[in-house]
Amino acid sequence: MEEREYQAKKDSEIAALKEELKELEERKDEMQKAVNSNSKFRDFLLKATAFNPDYEEINDLLSRCDVLWATQKELLDREQHDAQILDQETLSLIASSEHLSTNVLRLNNLISELHLRYERAQNNVAAWENSWTRIKNTAAKQTLQLGQVKMAIHNLYQLCQRYHRERALEHEEVIEYTEPGDQMNTVAELMQDIGAVYKECCRRARQAAAKASAHETPPLSD
């Protein structure tokens, strides 16, 4: 009886050990897969140290990265501090602007009063009315032209945004601008990019044509 109990206990222990061994082997396989998957990063770091004599070991390169991360954090902290100072200066500027606006309003009122007095002194009212009419017509024409320019800029900007959205990566945010100046900058940047791509395509086409011409030229006979 005791021998059977002892054998059963041993069998149970063996089964438990086999199960534990199976789990360890599975963990080993998972860890080996992780090692194989991350080996490309190790190879990259080895190549980086091979091409840069300043870093003899991977740890040297990683230490440099730590220093750069620390430097970045310091710069971000400094930027935040500067932003706070800028906010304070902005509030001060707003207060000064409000005070200046009050003075400007007072001066505008004074100018309006002087303007009325000046108009009363004019003898040729008709001439002033004609001048004022021309000014309004010019302003209306310029306003119309400005509206047309803004609409043209907006249409070009919409085309650029469609281009950016079609080429944006997944979850990549495409910034939207409402001011014509910002929209025009976006259009100009895209035109520069397209110009650069066009020049590169032309350069490659010329190179390909030159190679094709070189291959097609028959050798000189003796």
Secondary structure, 3 states (H helix, E strand, C coil): CHHHHHHHHHHHHHHHHHHHHHHHHHHHHHHHHHHHHHHHHHHHHHHHHHHCCCCCCHHHHHHHHHHHHHHHHHHHHHHHHHHHHHHHHHHHHHHHHHHHHHHHHHHHHHHHHHHHHHHHHCCCHHHHHHHHHHHHHHHHHHHHHHHHHHHHHHHHHHHHHHHHHHHCCCCCCCCCCCCHHHHHHHHHHHHHHHHHHHHHHHHHHHHHHHHHHHHHCCCCCC
